[in-house]
Amino acid sequence: MKINTKLSFVTIFTISTTSLLATNGSNLIGVGAKARGMGGTGIGIAHGAESALANPALITSIKDTEISFGGTIFMPKVKTDMGSAAGSYNSDADINIIPSVSIANKINDNFYFGIGMWGTAGMGVDYRDVRANFEMVTNLQLMQFGTPLAYTTNGFSIAVTPLLQYGSLDINYNNGLNQGSGVSQDLEFGYNLGFSYEVSSFTIGAIYKSQIDMKYKGQLSNAMQNFGLNAYKNDELSTPSEIGIGLSYRIKEHIIAIDYKNIQWSKAKGYEDFKWEDQNVYALGYEYSVESWAIRIGYNYAETPIKEQNGFVGSASIPSSGLVNTFNLLGFPAIVESHISIGSTYKISNKTSVDLAYTYAPEVSKKFLNHTTTQYTETKHSQTALSVGLNYAF
């Protein structure tokens, strides 16, 4: 779908700086300070209006109307060595701002609706001053706009969120030939489904997120052409589908939550060509809350979807194994696996509260045989992030 680059919401989106380097593959572990403070859990635990994206069935937890404004300052640290005598270089794409807004409203005892705008995923690097790293600059950004609609009765809730996703992708490098024709954009539709059931002190939730097929004209096809793969014509890079379940248990001031989800990278267009594997994501969170404040801790783990490829991957229209390794580690290094988080909430008044969360992903190092077939690309990647949320209920 062609879009006008002057659309107003794109202007809003570009408050994000150069690029995003997210966590479970190219997806954030969670959207909103409450979820991020609990390791990204949100499928089986209600976070008020913030639940609109994680599990829309859980917006039924609000009392009347709730608005949540938030943002994450994301600080990835990426360093890559292409195997030459030049050594390792740090990516300059090291700080980003990711916005989110969620609104949920109770119509009556059975029906709820909401609206939201969320920065959900992205990845990229900036080696524009490093000749040894092909002066590689990549930047994928995704934002979703949705309107969750939920119905609840006798503890059971069901919801659907129609989604409109905006994406932009830019790939630039210099391997003797300058590659890069500017940013390509797309706008496509998808949907999320959510279910929850509350019984006694337990809440059980489940979600399904549809695959969203995005096409970025001239990006991947041009990038592959300058590496000699003239038959490669695929400019699609889909947002993968997800399925997940979650469970939380409350006892007095304590809540324990656990989520599991499967991100289906291997079936997503574009990612399947670069041999990304499906991810099993495990998240565990704990919250202690009293009337005026709460504290949270969490842990999130998902093995990287990027694996070293050996031999020839496919036909002449499919990137070779060494080229796959180069683009994955140099341009799209989604290799972090573990995430540790802490968070808190302070209630300013009966209507207003502030959330904070800090997330740390320890450094992971991967070393793959690259496109030269005789040298290795080694990338090291760690992350820190600070999230803030402001909630107003009325």
C-alpha positions as CSV (number, residue, x, y, z in Angstrom):
1,M,0.0,0.0,0.0
2,K,1.4,3.4,-1.0
3,I,1.2,6.2,1.6
4,N,2.0,9.8,1.8
5,T,5.1,10.5,3.9
6,K,3.5,13.7,5.2
7,L,0.8,11.9,7.1
8,S,0.4,13.5,10.5
9,F,0.8,10.4,12.5
10,V,4.2,9.7,10.9
11,T,5.3,13.0,12.3
12,I,4.2,11.9,15.7
13,F,6.0,8.6,15.2
14,T,9.3,10.2,14.3
15,I,9.9,11.5,17.8
16,S,11.7,8.2,17.9
17,T,15.3,8.9,16.9
18,T,17.5,6.9,14.6
19,S,16.3,3.3,15.2
20,L,14.9,0.9,17.7
21,L,16.6,-2.2,18.9
22,A,14.0,-4.2,20.7
23,T,14.2,-7.4,22.7
24,N,12.3,-10.6,21.8
25,G,13.7,-10.7,18.3
26,S,12.6,-7.2,17.0
27,N,9.7,-7.0,19.4
28,L,9.6,-5.2,22.7
29,I,9.2,-7.5,25.7
30,G,6.2,-5.4,26.8
31,V,4.5,-2.1,26.1
32,G,3.9,0.1,29.2
33,A,5.8,0.6,32.5
34,K,3.7,-1.9,34.5
35,A,4.3,-4.8,32.1
36,R,7.9,-4.0,31.6
37,G,8.5,-3.8,35.4
38,M,7.2,-7.4,35.6
39,G,9.3,-8.9,32.8
40,G,6.8,-8.1,30.1
41,T,4.0,-10.1,31.7
42,G,0.5,-9.0,30.6
43,I,-1.4,-11.9,29.1
44,G,-2.8,-13.2,32.4
45,I,-2.5,-10.1,34.6
46,A,-4.5,-6.9,34.2
47,H,-2.6,-3.6,33.9
48,G,-5.7,-1.3,33.4
49,A,-5.8,0.7,30.1
50,E,-2.2,-0.5,29.5
51,S,-3.6,-4.0,28.8
52,A,-5.1,-2.9,25.5
53,L,-2.2,-4.3,23.5
54,A,-0.9,-7.2,25.6
55,N,-4.4,-8.7,26.1
56,P,-7.4,-6.5,25.2
57,A,-9.8,-8.7,27.2
58,L,-8.2,-7.4,30.4
59,I,-9.2,-3.8,29.9
60,T,-12.4,-5.0,31.6
61,S,-10.4,-4.5,34.9
62,I,-10.9,-0.7,34.8
63,K,-13.6,0.9,37.0
64,D,-14.8,3.5,34.6
65,T,-12.4,5.4,32.3
66,E,-8.6,5.2,32.3
67,I,-5.9,7.0,30.3
68,S,-2.3,5.9,30.3
69,F,0.5,7.9,28.7
70,G,3.9,6.4,28.5
71,G,7.3,6.2,26.9
72,T,10.5,4.2,27.0
73,I,14.0,5.6,26.7
74,F,15.8,2.7,25.0
75,M,19.6,2.4,25.1
76,P,21.1,-0.5,23.2
77,K,24.8,-1.1,23.0
78,V,26.0,-3.0,19.9
79,K,29.5,-3.7,18.8
80,T,30.5,-5.6,15.7
81,D,33.8,-7.1,14.4
82,M,33.7,-8.1,10.7
83,G,36.8,-10.3,11.1
84,S,39.3,-7.9,9.5
85,A,42.3,-6.3,11.1
86,A,40.3,-3.2,11.7
87,G,38.7,-4.6,14.9
88,S,35.4,-3.9,16.6
89,Y,33.2,-0.8,16.3
90,N,30.3,0.5,18.3
91,S,27.0,1.3,16.6
92,D,26.0,4.9,17.0
93,A,22.3,4.0,17.2
94,D,22.4,4.0,21.0
95,I,19.4,5.9,22.3
96,N,15.7,6.0,21.3
97,I,12.4,7.2,22.6
98,I,9.4,4.8,22.1
99,P,5.9,6.3,22.8
100,S,2.6,4.6,23.9
101,V,-0.9,5.9,24.7
102,S,-3.8,3.8,25.8
103,I,-7.4,4.8,26.7
104,A,-10.0,2.4,28.0
105,N,-13.7,3.1,28.8
106,K,-16.5,1.2,30.5
107,I,-19.7,1.4,28.5
108,N,-21.7,-0.7,30.9
109,D,-21.2,-3.8,33.1
110,N,-20.6,-6.0,30.0
111,F,-19.1,-3.8,27.3
112,Y,-15.7,-1.9,27.2
113,F,-13.8,-0.2,24.4
114,G,-10.6,1.6,24.0
115,I,-8.1,3.3,21.6
116,G,-4.4,3.3,21.6
117,M,-1.1,4.1,19.8
118,W,1.9,2.0,20.5
119,G,5.5,1.8,19.4
120,T,5.8,-1.9,19.3
121,A,9.0,-3.1,17.5
122,G,12.1,-2.2,15.5
123,M,15.8,-2.7,15.1
124,G,18.8,-1.1,13.5
125,V,22.4,0.0,13.6
126,D,24.5,3.0,12.6
127,Y,28.0,2.4,11.3
128,R,27.9,5.2,8.8
129,D,31.5,6.3,9.7
130,V,33.0,2.7,9.8
131,R,34.3,1.5,6.4
132,A,35.2,-1.9,7.8
133,N,31.5,-2.4,8.6
134,F,30.3,-1.3,5.1
135,E,29.1,2.0,6.6
136,M,26.0,0.0,7.3
137,V,22.9,1.9,8.5
138,T,19.6,0.0,9.1
139,N,16.4,1.3,10.6
140,L,13.1,-0.6,11.0
141,Q,10.3,1.2,13.0
142,L,6.8,-0.1,13.7
143,M,3.8,1.6,15.3
144,Q,0.4,0.2,15.8
145,F,-3.0,2.0,16.2
146,G,-5.8,0.0,17.6
147,T,-9.4,0.1,19.1
148,P,-9.9,-2.8,21.5
149,L,-13.5,-3.9,22.0
150,A,-14.3,-6.2,24.9
151,Y,-17.2,-8.1,26.4
152,T,-17.3,-9.6,29.9
153,T,-19.8,-11.7,31.9
154,N,-19.4,-14.0,34.9
155,G,-15.6,-13.6,35.1
156,F,-15.1,-14.5,31.4
157,S,-13.9,-11.8,28.9
158,I,-13.3,-11.8,25.2
159,A,-12.0,-9.0,23.0
160,V,-10.9,-8.1,19.5
161,T,-8.6,-5.3,18.5
162,P,-8.6,-4.2,14.8
163,L,-5.1,-2.8,14.1
164,L,-3.6,-0.4,11.6
165,Q,0.2,-0.8,11.5
166,Y,2.6,1.8,10.1
167,G,6.2,0.7,9.3
168,S,9.3,2.2,7.8
169,L,12.5,0.5,6.7
170,D,15.8,1.9,5.5
171,I,18.9,-0.1,4.6
172,N,22.1,1.8,3.5
173,Y,25.6,0.4,3.1
174,N,28.7,0.7,1.0
175,N,30.5,-2.4,-0.2
176,G,32.2,-0.6,-3.1
177,L,28.8,0.2,-4.4
178,N,26.7,2.7,-2.5
179,Q,23.3,1.1,-1.6
180,G,20.4,3.1,-0.3
181,S,17.5,4.9,-1.9
182,G,15.9,6.4,1.2
183,V,13.1,5.2,3.5
184,S,10.3,2.9,2.3
185,Q,7.0,2.9,4.2
186,D,3.9,0.8,4.3
187,L,0.5,0.8,6.1
188,E,-1.4,-2.4,6.6
189,F,-4.1,-4.0,8.8
190,G,-4.1,-6.8,11.3
191,Y,-5.9,-7.8,14.5
192,N,-5.4,-9.1,18.0
193,L,-7.7,-11.5,19.9
194,G,-7.8,-11.8,23.7
195,F,-9.5,-14.0,26.2
196,S,-9.4,-14.0,30.0
197,Y,-11.2,-15.9,32.9
198,E,-11.1,-14.8,36.5
199,V,-11.9,-17.3,39.2
200,S,-11.2,-16.9,42.9
201,S,-7.6,-15.5,43.1
202,F,-6.6,-16.7,39.7
203,T,-6.7,-14.9,36.3
204,I,-6.1,-16.9,33.1
205,G,-5.5,-15.3,29.8
206,A,-4.8,-16.2,26.1
207,I,-4.0,-14.1,23.0
208,Y,-3.6,-14.5,19.3
209,K,-2.0,-11.8,17.2
210,S,-2.3,-12.0,13.4
211,Q,0.6,-11.8,11.0
212,I,0.8,-8.4,9.3
213,D,2.3,-8.5,5.8
214,M,4.4,-5.3,5.2
215,K,6.2,-4.4,1.9
216,Y,9.0,-1.9,1.8
217,K,9.7,-1.1,-1.9
218,G,13.3,-1.4,-3.0
219,Q,14.8,-2.2,0.4
220,L,15.7,-5.9,0.6
221,S,15.8,-6.5,-3.1
222,N,18.3,-3.6,-3.7
223,A,20.4,-4.7,-0.7
224,M,20.7,-8.2,-2.0
225,Q,21.4,-7.1,-5.6
226,N,24.6,-5.3,-4.6
227,F,25.8,-8.5,-3.1
228,G,25.4,-10.3,-6.4
229,L,21.9,-11.8,-5.8
230,N,20.1,-10.2,-8.8
231,A,17.3,-12.8,-8.6
232,Y,16.2,-11.8,-5.1
233,K,13.1,-9.7,-5.5
234,N,11.4,-10.0,-2.1
235,D,10.7,-6.6,-0.4
236,E,8.3,-8.1,2.2
237,L,9.1,-8.0,5.9
238,S,6.0,-9.2,7.8
239,T,5.3,-8.7,11.5
240,P,5.0,-12.3,12.7
241,S,1.9,-13.8,14.3
242,E,1.9,-14.7,18.0
243,I,0.0,-17.0,20.3
244,G,0.3,-16.9,24.1
245,I,-1.1,-17.9,27.4
246,G,-0.8,-16.3,30.9
247,L,-1.7,-16.9,34.5
248,S,-1.6,-14.7,37.6
249,Y,-2.3,-15.5,41.2
250,R,-3.2,-12.9,43.8
251,I,-2.9,-13.3,47.6
252,K,-3.5,-10.2,49.7
253,E,-0.9,-7.6,48.6
254,H,1.1,-10.1,46.4
255,I,0.7,-11.0,42.7
256,I,2.7,-13.6,40.8
257,A,2.3,-13.7,37.0
258,I,3.7,-16.0,34.3
259,D,3.4,-15.7,30.5
260,Y,4.3,-17.9,27.6
261,K,4.1,-16.9,24.0
262,N,5.4,-18.2,20.7
263,I,6.5,-15.6,18.1
264,Q,6.4,-17.2,14.6
265,W,9.3,-15.6,12.8
266,S,9.9,-18.7,10.6
267,K,6.5,-18.1,8.8
268,A,6.9,-14.3,8.5
269,K,7.8,-13.1,5.0
270,G,11.3,-11.7,4.8
271,Y,12.4,-13.2,8.2
272,E,11.9,-16.7,6.7
273,D,14.4,-15.9,3.9
274,F,16.9,-14.9,6.6
275,K,16.2,-18.1,8.5
276,W,14.9,-16.6,11.7
277,E,13.5,-19.3,13.9
278,D,10.4,-19.2,16.1
279,Q,10.8,-17.9,19.6
280,N,9.4,-19.3,22.8
281,V,9.2,-16.4,25.2
282,Y,8.9,-17.0,29.0
283,A,8.2,-14.2,31.4
284,L,7.8,-14.1,35.2
285,G,6.7,-11.1,37.2
286,Y,6.0,-10.3,40.9
287,E,4.2,-7.3,42.3
288,Y,3.7,-6.1,45.9
289,S,1.1,-3.4,46.2
290,V,-0.6,-1.4,49.0
291,E,-3.1,1.5,48.7
292,S,-0.7,4.2,47.6
293,W,2.3,2.4,46.0
294,A,3.5,-0.8,44.4
295,I,6.9,-2.4,43.6
296,R,7.6,-5.0,40.8
297,I,10.3,-7.3,39.6
298,G,10.5,-9.5,36.6
299,Y,12.5,-11.8,34.3
300,N,12.0,-12.5,30.6
301,Y,13.9,-15.1,28.5
302,A,13.7,-16.0,24.8
303,E,16.5,-17.7,22.9
304,T,17.6,-15.6,19.9
305,P,15.8,-16.4,16.6
306,I,19.1,-15.9,14.8
307,K,21.2,-19.0,14.2
308,E,24.4,-19.5,12.3
309,Q,23.7,-20.7,8.8
310,N,26.1,-23.1,7.0
311,G,26.3,-24.2,3.4
312,F,24.1,-22.8,0.7
313,V,20.7,-21.8,2.0
314,G,18.7,-22.2,-1.2
315,S,18.4,-21.3,-4.9
316,A,20.1,-18.3,-6.6
317,S,17.1,-16.2,-5.5
318,I,17.7,-16.9,-1.8
319,P,20.7,-15.3,0.1
320,S,23.6,-17.6,0.7
321,S,24.4,-18.7,4.3
322,G,27.3,-16.3,4.7
323,L,25.3,-13.4,3.5
324,V,22.4,-14.3,5.8
325,N,24.9,-14.4,8.7
326,T,26.3,-11.0,7.7
327,F,23.0,-9.2,7.4
328,N,21.6,-10.7,10.6
329,L,24.6,-9.9,12.8
330,L,25.8,-6.7,11.2
331,G,22.4,-5.1,10.2
332,F,19.8,-6.7,12.4
333,P,21.5,-8.1,15.5
334,A,18.5,-9.3,17.5
335,I,20.5,-11.6,19.8
336,V,19.8,-10.5,23.4
337,E,18.0,-13.2,25.4
338,S,17.6,-12.5,29.1
339,H,16.0,-9.4,30.6
340,I,15.8,-8.4,34.2
341,S,13.4,-5.7,35.3
342,I,12.3,-3.7,38.3
343,G,9.4,-1.2,38.6
344,S,7.1,0.8,40.8
345,T,4.0,2.8,41.0
346,Y,3.2,5.8,43.2
347,K,-0.4,6.9,43.6
348,I,-0.5,10.7,43.6
349,S,-4.2,10.9,44.3
350,N,-7.3,8.7,43.9
351,K,-7.3,9.5,40.2
352,T,-3.6,9.9,39.3
353,S,-0.6,7.6,39.5
354,V,2.9,7.4,38.0
355,D,4.7,4.2,36.9
356,L,8.5,3.6,36.5
357,A,10.4,0.6,35.2
358,Y,14.0,-0.2,34.5
359,T,15.0,-3.1,32.2
360,Y,18.5,-4.6,31.7
361,A,19.5,-7.2,29.1
362,P,23.0,-8.6,29.8
363,E,25.5,-8.7,26.9
364,V,25.2,-11.6,24.4
365,S,28.0,-12.4,21.9
366,K,27.5,-14.3,18.6
367,K,30.2,-15.2,16.1
368,F,29.1,-16.5,12.6
369,L,31.0,-17.3,9.4
370,N,30.3,-14.3,7.1
371,H,29.9,-13.7,3.4
372,T,33.6,-13.9,2.7
373,T,33.4,-17.7,3.6
374,T,36.8,-17.4,5.3
375,Q,36.2,-14.7,8.0
376,Y,33.8,-14.4,10.9
377,T,31.4,-11.6,12.0
378,E,31.2,-11.2,15.8
379,T,28.5,-9.0,17.4
380,K,28.1,-8.1,21.0
381,H,24.7,-6.7,22.2
382,S,23.3,-5.5,25.5
383,Q,20.4,-3.2,26.4
384,T,19.1,-0.9,29.1
385,A,15.8,0.9,29.2
386,L,13.8,3.3,31.4
387,S,10.0,3.4,31.1
388,V,7.6,6.0,32.5
389,G,3.9,6.0,32.6
390,L,1.3,8.5,33.8
391,N,-2.2,7.2,34.5
392,Y,-5.4,9.1,35.1
393,A,-8.7,7.4,36.1
394,F,-12.1,9.1,36.2
